[in-house]
Amino acid sequence: MTKQPALVLVEPGKTEVREIAIPTPQPDEVLLQVNKVGFCGGDLNGFRGLFELQEYPNVLGHEVGATVLETGADVPADFQPGMRVTLNPYLNCGHCLSCRKGRPNACQDNKTMGVRRPGAMTRFISVPWQKLHASSRLSVRELALVEPLTVGFHAAARGRVSAGEKVAVIGCGIVGMGAVASAVHRGAEVIAIDIDDAKMHTARLAGAAHTINTTKQDLHETLLEITDGDGPDVIIEAVGNPITYRAAVEEVAYTGRVVYIGYAKKPVDYNTGTFVRKEIEILGSRNCLGDFPDVIQYLEAGRFPVDAVISRVVSLDESGAALADWSANPGPITKIMVDFDSLS
């Protein structure tokens, strides 16, 4: 067998299962048998034609739980067939200013799997061993959650979240849930904000002390009540909407920090005097930076509500329709996972 099926995002609004070549690992690469792959918000926005970095056509997928199948000649003996792994899907150039500063997550020519190079929505992939992270304690399903959680962990790190602070997370999708989990893990009092009660229930399971459904509660008044009139010390925006972009700046405390993860799909109008008057810090947060071991250790401790965040599991043949369904009805969905173990 030299060909395998893969989910390809052909153009906005169109996916196909196509045959692609089964790779042969190079000396420094590991051949992986893919078990589980999660859809991420980037996949959704690529499907909708709203993700500026998405290239078409492209095999989707970069949230991976897999098993080592074969190793190249130069791969360390630490990696053996049968090991369960996840992978860092980012490829940085190594010579731009961000890379030279030791921040390859913000590489000016970053190529993420499934976005600017072929992804993992297929049965077999070959990757450099340096990109792999193994765990004998996590299942392949749990390993497929590591990458999106690292994005939220990195956002909390960017915001310098510390014990005792009040931290609001706007958006309780899987990345926002990672920010909730990380902020709780750092000892903060976390306020989870969303428009879906089920997602906020999951945020409570991850340790959030408060929840606000903005369709039922006034965001401003409720935040003031929770924070004794001050506003949150840190607000992490994980939606990517002009309304929530503005709300983060308006609601954060004086001298607070705002961290943006989501890409706003339209220009955002601000009253810039708010920045100066409050003397706030506004920080972008992209991908992750060294967070994989921390997230794996966190998941191994059993602190995250894995079952609650996985909304749906589908086969490869069902994956394109599942992505379209998510686009049509995004509200209640936290994580759709594609199961490749159903392939023969």
RAPE-V689094 format. One record per pair of residues at least 6 apart in sequence whose C-alpha atoms are under 7 Angstrom apart, sorted by the first residue. I is the first residue (numbers start at 1). J is the second residue. D is the distance in whole Angstrom. If there is no record, write none. Layout:
BEGIN
<<I | J | D> <I | J | D>>
END
This chain:
BEGIN
<<2 | 21 | 6> <2 | 22 | 5> <3 | 19 | 6> <3 | 20 | 5> <3 | 21 | 5> <3 | 22 | 5> <4 | 19 | 5> <4 | 20 | 5> <4 | 21 | 6> <4 | 22 | 6> <4 | 123 | 7> <5 | 17 | 6> <5 | 18 | 5> <5 | 19 | 4> <5 | 20 | 6> <5 | 122 | 6> <6 | 17 | 5> <6 | 18 | 5> <6 | 19 | 6> <6 | 20 | 7> <6 | 59 | 7> <6 | 121 | 6> <6 | 122 | 4> <7 | 15 | 7> <7 | 16 | 6> <7 | 17 | 5> <7 | 18 | 6> <7 | 59 | 6> <7 | 60 | 6> <7 | 121 | 6> <7 | 122 | 7> <8 | 15 | 6> <8 | 16 | 5> <8 | 17 | 6> <8 | 18 | 7> <8 | 57 | 7> <8 | 58 | 5> <8 | 59 | 4> <8 | 60 | 6> <9 | 15 | 4> <9 | 16 | 7> <9 | 56 | 7> <9 | 57 | 5> <9 | 58 | 5> <9 | 59 | 6> <9 | 60 | 6> <10 | 16 | 7> <10 | 56 | 6> <10 | 57 | 4> <10 | 58 | 7> <11 | 56 | 6> <11 | 57 | 6> <12 | 46 | 7> <12 | 47 | 5> <12 | 48 | 6> <12 | 49 | 5> <13 | 47 | 5> <13 | 48 | 6> <15 | 320 | 6> <16 | 320 | 7> <22 | 124 | 6> <23 | 125 | 6> <23 | 126 | 6> <25 | 31 | 6> <25 | 72 | 6> <25 | 126 | 6> <26 | 72 | 6> <27 | 72 | 4> <27 | 73 | 5> <27 | 74 | 5> <27 | 75 | 7> <28 | 72 | 6> <28 | 73 | 7> <28 | 74 | 5> <28 | 75 | 5> <28 | 128 | 6> <28 | 129 | 6> <29 | 71 | 6> <29 | 72 | 5> <29 | 75 | 7> <29 | 126 | 6> <29 | 127 | 5> <29 | 128 | 4> <29 | 129 | 5> <30 | 68 | 7> <30 | 70 | 6> <30 | 71 | 5> <30 | 72 | 6> <30 | 126 | 5> <30 | 127 | 6> <30 | 128 | 6> <30 | 129 | 6> <31 | 68 | 6> <31 | 69 | 6> <31 | 70 | 5> <31 | 71 | 6> <31 | 124 | 7> <31 | 125 | 6> <31 | 126 | 4> <31 | 127 | 7> <32 | 66 | 6> <32 | 67 | 6> <32 | 68 | 5> <32 | 69 | 5> <32 | 124 | 6> <32 | 125 | 5> <32 | 126 | 6> <33 | 66 | 6> <33 | 67 | 5> <33 | 68 | 6> <33 | 69 | 6> <33 | 123 | 6> <33 | 124 | 5> <33 | 125 | 7> <34 | 65 | 6> <34 | 66 | 4> <34 | 67 | 6> <34 | 122 | 7> <34 | 123 | 5> <34 | 124 | 6> <34 | 340 | 6> <35 | 65 | 6> <35 | 66 | 5> <35 | 140 | 7> <35 | 339 | 6> <35 | 340 | 5> <35 | 341 | 5> <36 | 64 | 6> <36 | 65 | 5> <36 | 66 | 7> <36 | 140 | 6> <36 | 141 | 6> <36 | 144 | 6> <36 | 337 | 7> <36 | 338 | 6> <36 | 339 | 5> <36 | 340 | 6> <37 | 61 | 6> <37 | 62 | 7> <37 | 63 | 5> <37 | 64 | 5> <37 | 65 | 6> <37 | 121 | 7> <37 | 144 | 6> <37 | 337 | 6> <37 | 338 | 5> <37 | 339 | 7> <38 | 61 | 7> <38 | 63 | 5> <38 | 64 | 7> <38 | 144 | 6> <38 | 335 | 7> <38 | 336 | 6> <38 | 337 | 4> <38 | 338 | 6> <39 | 61 | 7> <39 | 335 | 7> <39 | 336 | 6> <39 | 337 | 6> <42 | 51 | 7> <44 | 323 | 7> <44 | 327 | 6> <45 | 51 | 5> <46 | 54 | 6> <50 | 265 | 7> <53 | 115 | 7> <54 | 115 | 5> <54 | 116 | 6> <55 | 115 | 6> <55 | 116 | 6> <58 | 114 | 6> <58 | 117 | 7> <58 | 118 | 6> <59 | 114 | 6> <59 | 118 | 5> <59 | 119 | 5> <59 | 120 | 7> <59 | 121 | 6> <60 | 114 | 4> <60 | 118 | 7> <60 | 119 | 5> <60 | 120 | 6> <60 | 121 | 6> <61 | 113 | 7> <61 | 114 | 5> <61 | 119 | 5> <61 | 120 | 5> <61 | 121 | 5> <62 | 89 | 6> <62 | 113 | 6> <62 | 114 | 6> <62 | 119 | 6> <62 | 120 | 6> <63 | 144 | 5> <63 | 145 | 7> <63 | 147 | 6> <63 | 148 | 7> <64 | 86 | 5> <64 | 87 | 6> <64 | 143 | 7> <64 | 144 | 4> <65 | 85 | 6> <65 | 86 | 5> <65 | 140 | 4> <65 | 141 | 6> <65 | 143 | 5> <65 | 144 | 4> <66 | 84 | 6> <66 | 85 | 5> <66 | 86 | 6> <66 | 140 | 6> <67 | 82 | 6> <67 | 83 | 5> <67 | 84 | 5> <67 | 85 | 6> <68 | 80 | 7> <68 | 81 | 5> <68 | 82 | 5> <68 | 83 | 5> <68 | 84 | 7> <69 | 81 | 5> <69 | 82 | 6> <70 | 81 | 6> <75 | 129 | 6> <83 | 134 | 7> <84 | 134 | 6> <84 | 135 | 6> <84 | 136 | 6> <84 | 140 | 6> <85 | 132 | 6> <85 | 133 | 5> <85 | 134 | 4> <85 | 135 | 6> <85 | 143 | 7> <86 | 132 | 6> <86 | 133 | 5> <86 | 134 | 6> <86 | 143 | 6> <86 | 144 | 7> <87 | 131 | 5> <87 | 132 | 5> <87 | 133 | 6> <88 | 131 | 5> <88 | 132 | 6> <89 | 112 | 6> <89 | 113 | 5> <90 | 110 | 7> <90 | 111 | 6> <90 | 112 | 5> <90 | 113 | 7> <91 | 110 | 6> <91 | 111 | 5> <91 | 112 | 6> <92 | 104 | 6> <92 | 107 | 6> <92 | 109 | 6> <92 | 110 | 5> <92 | 111 | 7> <93 | 107 | 7> <93 | 109 | 6> <93 | 110 | 7> <94 | 100 | 7> <96 | 107 | 7> <96 | 108 | 7> <98 | 104 | 6> <98 | 106 | 6> <98 | 107 | 5> <99 | 107 | 6> <105 | 286 | 6> <105 | 287 | 6> <105 | 288 | 6> <105 | 289 | 6> <106 | 286 | 6> <111 | 117 | 6> <113 | 119 | 4> <123 | 340 | 6> <137 | 300 | 6> <138 | 300 | 6> <146 | 292 | 7> <146 | 295 | 6> <146 | 296 | 7> <148 | 174 | 6> <148 | 175 | 6> <149 | 174 | 7> <149 | 175 | 6> <149 | 178 | 4> <149 | 295 | 7> <150 | 178 | 7> <150 | 288 | 6> <150 | 291 | 5> <150 | 292 | 6> <150 | 295 | 6> <151 | 175 | 6> <151 | 178 | 7> <151 | 287 | 5> <151 | 288 | 5> <152 | 175 | 5> <152 | 176 | 6> <152 | 178 | 4> <152 | 179 | 4> <153 | 178 | 6> <153 | 179 | 5> <153 | 182 | 5> <153 | 291 | 7> <154 | 288 | 5> <154 | 289 | 7> <154 | 291 | 7> <155 | 179 | 6> <155 | 259 | 7> <155 | 261 | 7> <155 | 285 | 5> <156 | 179 | 6> <156 | 182 | 6> <156 | 183 | 6> <158 | 285 | 7> <159 | 234 | 7> <159 | 257 | 6> <159 | 259 | 6> <161 | 183 | 6> <161 | 186 | 7> <162 | 186 | 6> <162 | 187 | 6> <162 | 188 | 6> <163 | 186 | 6> <163 | 187 | 4> <163 | 188 | 5> <164 | 187 | 6> <164 | 188 | 5> <164 | 189 | 6> <165 | 188 | 5> <165 | 189 | 6> <165 | 233 | 6> <166 | 188 | 6> <166 | 189 | 5> <166 | 190 | 6> <166 | 232 | 5> <166 | 233 | 5> <166 | 234 | 7> <167 | 188 | 6> <167 | 189 | 6> <167 | 190 | 5> <167 | 191 | 6> <167 | 232 | 5> <167 | 233 | 6> <167 | 234 | 5> <167 | 235 | 6> <168 | 190 | 6> <168 | 191 | 4> <168 | 192 | 6> <168 | 232 | 6> <168 | 234 | 6> <168 | 235 | 5> <168 | 236 | 6> <169 | 176 | 7> <169 | 179 | 7> <169 | 180 | 6> <169 | 191 | 6> <169 | 192 | 5> <169 | 193 | 6> <169 | 235 | 6> <169 | 236 | 5> <169 | 237 | 6> <170 | 192 | 6> <170 | 193 | 5> <170 | 194 | 6> <170 | 236 | 6> <170 | 237 | 5> <170 | 238 | 6> <170 | 239 | 7> <171 | 193 | 6> <171 | 194 | 5> <171 | 237 | 7> <171 | 238 | 5> <171 | 239 | 5> <172 | 192 | 7> <172 | 193 | 7> <172 | 194 | 6> <172 | 199 | 6> <172 | 200 | 7> <172 | 203 | 7> <173 | 334 | 5> <174 | 334 | 6> <174 | 335 | 7> <175 | 238 | 7> <176 | 238 | 5> <177 | 203 | 6> <180 | 190 | 7> <180 | 203 | 7> <180 | 208 | 7> <181 | 206 | 6> <181 | 207 | 7> <183 | 190 | 7> <184 | 190 | 6> <184 | 207 | 6> <184 | 208 | 7> <189 | 209 | 6> <190 | 208 | 5> <190 | 209 | 5> <190 | 210 | 6> <191 | 208 | 6> <191 | 209 | 6> <191 | 210 | 5> <191 | 211 | 5> <192 | 200 | 6> <192 | 203 | 7> <192 | 208 | 6> <192 | 210 | 6> <192 | 211 | 5> <192 | 212 | 6> <193 | 211 | 6> <193 | 212 | 5> <193 | 213 | 6> <194 | 200 | 7> <194 | 212 | 7> <194 | 213 | 5> <194 | 214 | 6> <195 | 213 | 5> <195 | 214 | 6> <195 | 215 | 6> <196 | 213 | 7> <196 | 331 | 7> <196 | 332 | 6> <197 | 213 | 7> <200 | 211 | 6> <202 | 308 | 6> <202 | 309 | 7> <205 | 305 | 6> <206 | 304 | 6> <206 | 305 | 6> <220 | 251 | 7> <223 | 231 | 6> <224 | 230 | 6> <224 | 231 | 6> <230 | 253 | 6> <231 | 251 | 6> <231 | 252 | 5> <231 | 253 | 4> <232 | 252 | 5> <232 | 253 | 5> <233 | 252 | 6> <233 | 253 | 5> <233 | 256 | 5> <233 | 257 | 6> <234 | 252 | 6> <234 | 256 | 6> <234 | 257 | 5> <234 | 258 | 6> <235 | 248 | 6> <235 | 252 | 6> <235 | 257 | 7> <235 | 258 | 5> <235 | 259 | 6> <236 | 258 | 6> <236 | 259 | 5> <236 | 260 | 6> <237 | 244 | 7> <237 | 245 | 7> <237 | 248 | 7> <237 | 259 | 6> <237 | 260 | 5> <237 | 261 | 6> <237 | 262 | 7> <238 | 260 | 7> <238 | 261 | 5> <238 | 262 | 5> <239 | 262 | 5> <240 | 262 | 4> <240 | 263 | 5> <240 | 264 | 4> <240 | 265 | 7> <241 | 264 | 5> <241 | 265 | 6> <242 | 264 | 6> <242 | 266 | 7> <242 | 268 | 5> <246 | 270 | 7> <248 | 258 | 6> <249 | 258 | 7> <254 | 278 | 4> <254 | 279 | 7> <254 | 280 | 6> <255 | 278 | 6> <255 | 279 | 5> <255 | 280 | 5> <256 | 280 | 5> <256 | 281 | 6> <257 | 280 | 6> <257 | 281 | 5> <257 | 282 | 6> <258 | 281 | 6> <258 | 282 | 5> <258 | 283 | 6> <259 | 282 | 6> <259 | 283 | 5> <259 | 284 | 6> <259 | 285 | 7> <260 | 283 | 6> <260 | 284 | 5> <260 | 285 | 6> <261 | 284 | 6> <261 | 285 | 5> <261 | 286 | 7> <309 | 334 | 6> <309 | 335 | 6> <310 | 334 | 6> <310 | 335 | 5> <310 | 336 | 6> <311 | 333 | 6> <311 | 334 | 6> <311 | 335 | 5> <311 | 336 | 6> <312 | 335 | 7> <312 | 336 | 5> <312 | 337 | 6> <313 | 336 | 6> <313 | 337 | 5> <313 | 338 | 6> <313 | 339 | 7> <314 | 337 | 6> <314 | 338 | 5> <314 | 339 | 6> <315 | 338 | 6> <315 | 339 | 5> <315 | 340 | 7> <315 | 342 | 7> <316 | 338 | 6> <316 | 339 | 7> <316 | 340 | 7> <319 | 338 | 7> <326 | 333 | 7>>
END
